[in-house]
Amino acid sequence: MAVTIDDLNLFHQFAAARLDAAGAESLEQLLLLWRQECNRSDDLEAVRRGVADAEAGRVLPVSQAFAEVRQSLQEGR
């Protein structure tokens, strides 16, 4: 994925806030913290999408989902 100017601006804001709070000792640590923050945001968004799907009725009982996966794996052999 290509880096955009928006990505750079978001990282700059994040890094400035961390440095103001004395929350990083190196650029490598800032990058690690940024990646952790991005992963956390992605995870939260995935959970929100899952909750929205459940609330909208776009779910299957786990037994049915597993049966469909087993069937597709058997067909793929």
Backbone bond lengths (Angstrom), bond angles and torsions (degrees), N, CA, C in turn:
res aa  C-N    CA-C-N  psi(-1)  N-CA   C-N-CA  omega(-1)  CA-C   N-CA-C  phi
1 M - - - 1.441 - - 1.524 108.68 -
2 A 1.289 115.79 131.72 1.461 121.11 -179.27 1.530 110.30 -75.50
3 V 1.299 114.66 143.46 1.459 121.02 177.40 1.525 108.56 -80.32
4 T 1.321 115.63 134.99 1.461 120.22 179.06 1.524 109.62 -106.89
5 I 1.306 115.93 167.04 1.467 120.26 176.28 1.521 110.17 -62.62
6 D 1.334 116.76 -33.11 1.471 119.72 176.69 1.530 110.74 -63.93
7 D 1.343 116.95 -41.12 1.467 120.65 177.05 1.526 110.19 -59.48
8 L 1.314 115.70 -45.59 1.456 120.61 -179.06 1.531 110.71 -63.37
9 N 1.326 116.88 -42.39 1.462 120.43 179.14 1.525 111.33 -64.22
10 L 1.335 117.28 -40.91 1.464 120.58 177.84 1.529 111.15 -63.91
11 F 1.335 116.05 -42.07 1.465 118.97 177.72 1.525 110.52 -64.12
12 H 1.302 117.22 -41.43 1.468 121.25 179.28 1.526 110.29 -59.79
13 Q 1.315 117.01 -46.13 1.471 120.64 178.38 1.528 110.98 -61.48
14 F 1.331 115.96 -44.14 1.460 121.11 178.43 1.524 110.80 -60.82
15 A 1.335 116.18 -48.50 1.463 120.93 -178.04 1.529 110.91 -63.24
16 A 1.316 117.47 -42.66 1.472 120.83 179.84 1.514 110.44 -62.13
17 A 1.323 117.18 -42.47 1.469 120.31 179.40 1.524 110.88 -64.79
18 R 1.317 116.86 -41.61 1.472 120.53 178.77 1.527 111.15 -65.09
19 L 1.310 116.57 -41.32 1.466 119.46 -179.67 1.524 110.82 -67.61
20 D 1.336 116.93 -37.86 1.465 120.35 176.91 1.518 111.43 -62.24
21 A 1.324 115.93 -33.61 1.463 120.95 -179.29 1.532 111.85 -92.45
22 A 1.334 116.77 9.67 1.472 122.27 -177.89 1.525 110.54 53.75
23 G 1.356 115.65 44.14 1.449 119.83 -175.21 1.512 115.29 -101.28
24 A 1.327 119.54 11.49 1.461 120.67 178.48 1.520 109.53 -152.38
25 E 1.322 115.27 146.57 1.459 120.19 -178.92 1.520 112.92 -106.98
26 S 1.350 117.01 -13.06 1.460 119.64 -178.37 1.525 109.81 -154.99
27 L 1.326 115.75 166.94 1.458 120.12 175.19 1.527 110.84 -63.77
28 E 1.327 116.54 -37.66 1.458 120.48 178.57 1.523 110.58 -61.85
29 Q 1.331 116.40 -41.32 1.458 119.67 178.94 1.534 110.63 -67.32
30 L 1.332 117.06 -39.46 1.465 120.25 176.57 1.527 110.57 -59.53
31 L 1.327 116.76 -43.59 1.458 120.74 179.92 1.526 110.87 -64.14
32 L 1.323 117.18 -42.67 1.459 120.98 178.01 1.528 110.52 -61.24
33 L 1.332 116.78 -45.68 1.463 120.70 178.68 1.527 111.21 -62.23
34 W 1.334 116.83 -40.16 1.464 121.92 178.61 1.530 110.68 -62.44
35 R 1.330 116.23 -45.08 1.466 119.97 179.37 1.524 110.87 -62.74
36 Q 1.328 116.71 -40.95 1.461 120.22 177.63 1.520 110.57 -62.05
37 E 1.307 116.46 -42.74 1.465 121.67 179.19 1.530 110.43 -62.94
38 C 1.319 117.63 -43.95 1.467 121.57 179.52 1.521 110.68 -64.02
39 N 1.330 117.04 -42.82 1.466 120.78 179.14 1.521 110.19 -62.61
40 R 1.310 116.83 -42.07 1.463 121.48 179.30 1.526 109.62 -61.94
41 S 1.319 116.89 -42.64 1.469 120.86 178.76 1.521 110.91 -63.50
42 D 1.337 116.82 -42.37 1.465 120.90 178.14 1.526 110.70 -62.90
43 D 1.331 116.59 -42.10 1.465 121.12 179.36 1.522 111.01 -63.08
44 L 1.327 116.78 -44.51 1.458 120.50 179.45 1.528 111.26 -62.72
45 E 1.318 116.65 -40.09 1.468 120.21 178.55 1.523 110.40 -64.37
46 A 1.324 118.03 -39.73 1.464 121.35 178.19 1.523 110.91 -63.84
47 V 1.319 117.03 -40.28 1.467 120.62 177.40 1.528 109.98 -64.77
48 R 1.327 117.03 -42.86 1.469 120.22 178.21 1.529 111.39 -60.39
49 R 1.330 116.68 -41.73 1.471 119.75 177.98 1.527 110.48 -63.67
50 G 1.326 116.80 -40.05 1.462 120.61 179.03 1.517 112.12 -64.64
51 V 1.306 116.84 -41.76 1.469 121.00 177.73 1.529 109.72 -63.85
52 A 1.323 116.37 -43.73 1.469 119.96 178.71 1.527 110.64 -61.38
53 D 1.333 117.42 -41.78 1.463 120.86 177.12 1.524 110.68 -60.90
54 A 1.318 116.80 -45.14 1.470 120.36 -179.93 1.525 110.79 -63.20
55 E 1.326 117.16 -43.84 1.458 120.60 -179.65 1.530 111.74 -65.34
56 A 1.329 116.67 -29.64 1.457 121.22 179.64 1.531 112.30 -87.46
57 G 1.334 116.74 -0.19 1.459 120.54 178.71 1.512 114.43 81.69
58 R 1.315 117.88 14.17 1.472 121.49 179.69 1.530 109.76 -90.90
59 V 1.337 115.35 61.39 1.463 121.05 -178.53 1.520 109.48 -136.85
60 L 1.321 115.98 161.78 1.458 123.07 174.73 1.517 108.02 -126.23
61 P 1.323 116.87 149.14 1.464 118.16 170.35 1.534 108.80 -60.55
62 V 1.308 117.31 143.99 1.465 120.47 -176.19 1.521 111.35 -58.41
63 S 1.330 118.28 -35.57 1.470 120.28 179.26 1.530 110.82 -62.48
64 Q 1.325 117.52 -39.23 1.460 121.13 178.35 1.530 110.85 -69.89
65 A 1.316 117.18 -42.28 1.467 120.95 179.20 1.526 110.20 -61.39
66 F 1.336 117.09 -45.37 1.464 120.36 178.97 1.527 111.28 -63.68
67 A 1.337 116.93 -40.00 1.464 120.27 179.30 1.526 110.29 -62.47
68 E 1.332 116.75 -41.24 1.459 120.10 178.79 1.527 111.89 -65.62
69 V 1.322 116.93 -39.16 1.467 120.44 178.14 1.521 110.06 -65.84
70 R 1.351 116.70 -44.85 1.467 119.97 178.17 1.528 110.88 -58.79
71 Q 1.333 115.90 -43.66 1.461 120.69 -179.80 1.525 110.81 -62.11
72 S 1.315 117.55 -45.18 1.470 120.27 -178.57 1.526 110.80 -66.46
73 L 1.316 117.84 -34.82 1.466 120.49 177.24 1.523 111.41 -68.04
74 Q 1.301 116.19 -38.62 1.471 120.27 178.55 1.523 110.85 -67.43
75 E 1.315 117.18 -37.58 1.463 121.26 179.47 1.523 111.44 -70.40
76 G 1.324 116.53 -26.24 1.458 121.00 -177.71 1.515 114.20 -79.57
77 R 1.295 117.85 -7.01 1.461 120.47 -177.33 1.478 112.45 -75.97
